[in-house]
Amino acid sequence: MGCISVTARCAGADNEQEEDLVQIPSTCRRQSIPPVCGKEVACPQELDTLINIEEERFNVNESSMEDKLESASHDLHRRRSCRELGRTLYSEPVSGWEGEKLEALGEIVWASQVILYDRHTQEDGKRYLFLFQSHLLLLAMEDEGSKFIYQGLLPLSGISVKTLGDVTFEIAGSMFESRIIKCESQEEFNVWMAHLPRRVKKASVYRPQRQELLSILVPCDELWKKQKLKTYLLQNPIRGWEGTPIQHLGKITFLSMVQFRGAESQMFEERILILFSDELVILSTDDQKTSVQYEGRLPTHSIRALERSALLNHLEFEITGNMMESVLVSCSKPDDYQSWLFHLQKPDYSTNTLPLNGQLPPRPPKKRSE
């Protein structure tokens, strides 16, 4: 044990026997050890006790140090894996992603490989979960392991998180079917539970403010309101949404509030029309202007606008198509009316005078100047 000297001493009393005694200098102690039997001298039996105590302390300290090193190593590995996933996400295009650049989602809070369980197929598979400040991105990996495949983008303001086990949790929401996520380790699960519920709660706290913002933006009768409403619709859940997420429809070409009357309706209803390159999306709001509801969409390649009236305060046009019943749209501002006609009007080929082969007749030759 170092610094322990063994000396022989004899007792002076009768019937006393010679014993090996151990002197423990006070300068050699790392910590203050209570004297044994009230002395600074230990007999062999007491020496064993002292040695065992020191060995236990050494083993505890060594074990604690190993645990700390192992924990630090795991933490470093997790953070390195998170950074590597982020580099892969930004360096290669994500198959199936059609929205804005992924950088627009903000900073990656955490990312890791997980197991996703599908309730319908009763199967599970490897997925990659990316937590951003206000969204949760779900990706798969191609068989070659070099490119991500888009699986879903969930706004944090519309989900709830529930723990199901030591390494399993469930995310659910009104906009999508619940998903069961299984982490690869307890440590990874702890990291997700440290970040995800807190981010969801923060997003939910700010949700009333966003509802109040919607009531200010609707009706979007000013340019700044239209710009803000575009951002709002791309960042917040839309009730009853179906099909490709709105974030993946591309850039919004035009947007305005209109009065909308379907073929089976006798009254105009307030709607938000959003024009993308390939689709015209129709939305509505509740009476309190606190939420947005999905009403449908029309493919732009198969519809066109027909002018019906351009009288003051009566700016109407009709949307027609081969696979739909006509609907009537009324605008409140001449600028909106002109913009919709500009984007949706198309030539009426039913009255054209082109030959059947679709080619123009040759132009007559120009006369040569004499």
Sequence and secondary structure as in RCSB ss.txt:
>XXXX:A:sequence
MGCISVTARCAGADNEQEEDLVQIPSTCRRQSIPPVCGKEVACPQELDTLINIEEERFNVNESSMEDKLESASHD
LHRRRSCRELGRTLYSEPVSGWEGEKLEALGEIVWASQVILYDRHTQEDGKRYLFLFQSHLLLLAMEDEGSKFIY
QGLLPLSGISVKTLGDVTFEIAGSMFESRIIKCESQEEFNVWMAHLPRRVKKASVYRPQRQELLSILVPCDELWK
KQKLKTYLLQNPIRGWEGTPIQHLGKITFLSMVQFRGAESQMFEERILILFSDELVILSTDDQKTSVQYEGRLPT
HSIRALERSALLNHLEFEITGNMMESVLVSCSKPDDYQSWLFHLQKPDYSTNTLPLNGQLPPRPPKKRSE
>XXXX:A:secstr
  S EEEEE   STT   EEEEE  GGG SS    BTTBSEE HHHHHHHHHHHHHHHHHHHHHHHHHHHHHHHH
HHHHHHHHHHHHHHHHS  BT  SS GGGG    EEEEEEEEETTTTEEEEEEEEE SSEEEEEEE TTSSSEEE
EEEEEGGGEEEEE SSSEEEEEETTEEEEEEEESSHHHHHHHHHHHHHHHHHHHHTHHHHHHHHHHHSS  SHHH
HHHHHHHHHHS  BT  SS GGGS    EEEEEEEE TT SS EEEEEEE SSEEEEEEE TTS  EEEEEEEEG
GGEEEEEEEEETTEEEEEEEETTEEEEEEEESSHHHHHHHHHHH    GGG    TT             
